[in-house]
Each structure stands twice: as C-alpha cells, then as structure tokens.
C-alpha cells in the first residue's frame, strides 16, 4: 500500500478478487485486512470470487449505486469524475 498512497487515500472501495485461489497462494487475507485498516479504517473492502459468486451481489450493488448517482451519465454528480 505504500507504493500507491494517493490511490488508497482517495478510494471508496478496495476489491480483493480471486478469493477461490487463496488456498493455493501465499497470501494472508487477515494480515491484508489488518494492514488496510491500519492505514484507513473507513475504507470498504469487498472480497470477490467469480468462481463461487462470493461478493458479486455486493459489488454489483455498489456499481449500480455509482450509476444511479451519476444519473446514468457515467459521471459522478458530486465530484464530476468519470467512472
């Protein structure tokens, strides 16, 4: 996270993908969550697996919310940023 500090300071959400691979790779999700919380307590972490479907409904709901706030234009009304 030290490599991209602005990205983590300004993000609304952090996606962790490929959860189905966790048993096969040397990645400690608990340590990752702890490190994220140490840097930014309020950052929402969403964990996804396309294989199992875990987290997909929440991810889609987040995206739908962005589209709704943009008025369907692809720009966020509150910030003017493009999606």
N, C-alpha and C positions, 0 to 999 in steps of 0.2 A: 504494500500500500504506500510505502514511502516513495515509490517510483512515480506515481501519478497523484500527488496530493490534492491538486485542484479538482480532479475528477471525483475524488471521494468526498471533498468538502461540499461540492455543488450538486451531487446526485440525489435523486429522490428515492432510488431503489437500487439494490445490488442483486443481480441474478447469479445464482450458483447453478450451473447446468450439469447434466450428465451424472446425476446422483446415482444412477444404476451402476456406474463404474467405480464407486467408492470402495467396494470390497477388493478391487483389483489394482488400485493405485496407492502410492504412499502420500495420501492427503488426509490430514486430520481435520475434519469439518468442525469439531468442537473448538479446537485451537484457533481455527479461522474465524469462527463466530466471536470468540473472546477478543481476538485482535481487532476485529471490526468495531466491536462495542467499546474497546479502549480508545479507539480513535474518534468514533462518532456514535454515541448511544442511540440517537434517534434515527439512524439510517435503517430503513426497512430492508431486510434480507429475504429474498424469495428463492427457495430451492426447488429446482425443476428436474424432471426426468421425462423425456418424450417417450421412452420405452414403457414406463409404468403409468404415465399420466400424472404423477405426483406434482402438485403445484401449478398445473396448467390452467385450471379454472381461475385461480387467484391471479395469475399472470394475465389471462385474457380480460378479467375484470379491471385490472389496472390499465391495460391498453384501451379498453372501452371508455374508461373514465377520462383518459387523455383526449380521446377523440371527442367525447361529449363536451369537455371544457374548451376545446378548440372550435366548437360549433361545426365540426365536420370539415374544417378548412385545412387541417394539418398544422395549424399554428396555435400555440397556447395563448389564450386571450390575456392571461395575467402577465406573461413575460414577452409575448411576441415571438418566442423562439419557434423555429420549425421543428417538427417531430421527425 
